[in-house]
Amino acid sequence: MRFKFRLAAIERIRASFERREKLRLMLATAHLANVQQRILALDAERLSARALLEQQLQAGLRGGEMHFHVVQAQTRALQRQELLQQATEAERRCQVQQVVYTKARRGHEIIKRLRERAWELHLQMERRREQQHLDELYLQTRSNHSPS
């Protein structure tokens, strides 16, 4: 007898949900990595600008140039602060999405375990039917060969 899982449609939906939530988690993680990379790049730029400022201070720096460096440093500090806020928000989104993905994965796993159980029951029933058929054949052949 052919195996038919009654919850196959639900299993497909659960698998689809799991894939969708996994993709959303990957996107959230990629966004977080992007923001963290931008913070690192800004920090490297800040260190480079500081080294340049020290060189120019030793060589003699004018007031206007000094003011320009100060404004740039303030701008980088504001950008860094904004990126840190973005990173905090991205981390929160990743945590929330991890919970959503885990829930979707568990839902799919439950349906998969139900399918496995149904398959095992199907196999058990098939073996019983086969054994019953063999028993019937044995009884028929025995009744045909018995002296009456």
Helices and strands as residue ranges (DSSP letters): H 8-59, H 63-145
